[in-house]
């Protein structure tokens, strides 16, 4: 093994890695195609991909990575190749109505049941000249992956089938599962076939793992394992510190001895459905959510000397833009502007994780901000909902932090704020717990890396 120095980690940041020399002075390259829709403007999505990147690097390889995205042309995002999603997918990642989505998905499932791949086959078999670079990348890939971030579903089964027909190594990696209750008679046989055709099947949530077992998938193939985002290295400390020292709010907070609390806020449907079910329209639920959050942070600021820094976790357009949500919350907060700030920088996932590491605490609604916090041992509270199985399964059960799961449907703002204050006061104890739990998860991530690159 020989040191590679500070090799490229994407988005202008670098990490120290070791790569294996193949005898020619060059490191071996491992090529991965995450052949599904990955909106990299969501930094949680990027964190998963960067985590896969770092898992492969840990095995002595340099890495080439490609995903599918909404871009109309082939593009590059921080060293990740992005192919147009519309070349392959008819449902996932498309801007279509729920009714049309359901109808198209049912049709796709029927076709797959009789062996018709449709556009999913473009990955491996298209003769369209536009798809040539994608076909070449697919052919070159050492491994095809599906299932990241809960997307594993009916169309994923078609990708696995196409990869198997093309003789490619293929697996489900870091997945949750779409459980289509109305389409279950169609989806369950496809899921069983997909598991049988996969070389490995890693699920990150117990709910997903147990569902796949319950519908008759081969239990010998199924593994419950950490989300790959746990493996993503943060940006180098010197880069993070230089960035933060350039922010007046950070300098003032540290000079004043304030506790710096990072926050991620999101208008995800899973966070709105149960806590604000008494309101009928999405706009009404979003407004109540903002009011709830503002009261929580007002109470936190009133009880402890903190600076709350809202992180730009997702810059997706529309209501799921976290910067706009954070601005709505701070506009409703009664405390003075010296107690809150909203970051609107378009930052790489590695830098966001580095910022969380340098700060004192996180109040998170984005699951991957919480994963980032746990993996750098920054204490946190998840401000979530009882139906958010992903957060409860990954951060509550797998990380052993169920006490830090604050469900908005079970806690009013005063109760939520009190639980956050209690956790902040216990943050050194919580930090010690995370250090121990991360040591265990790193061993499991190493096993994932070995399987991935076998």
Secondary structure, DSSP 8 states (H G I E B T S, - for coil): -EEEEEEE-STT-EEEEEE-B-SSSSB-EEEEEEEEE--TTBHHHHHHHHHHHHHHHTTT-EEEEEEEES-SS-EEETTEEEEEGGGT-SSTT----HHHHHHHHHHHHHHHHTT--GGGGHHHH---GGGHHHHHHHHH-SEEEE-BTT--SHHHHHHHHHHHHTT--EEEEEE-----STTHHHHHHHHHHHHHH-SEEEES-HHHHHHHHHTT--TTTEEE---GGGG-----HHHHHHHHHT-HHHHHHHHTT-EEEEEE----HHHHTTTTTTS-SHHHHHHHHHHHHHHHHHHHHHHS-EEEEE---B--SGGG-HHHHHHHHHHH--S-GGGEEE------HHHHHHHHHHSSEEEESSHHHHHHHHHTT--EEEEE-TT-HHHIIIIIIITT-GGGEEETTTS-HHHHHHHHHHHHHTHHHHHHHHHHHHHHHHHHHHHHHHHHT-
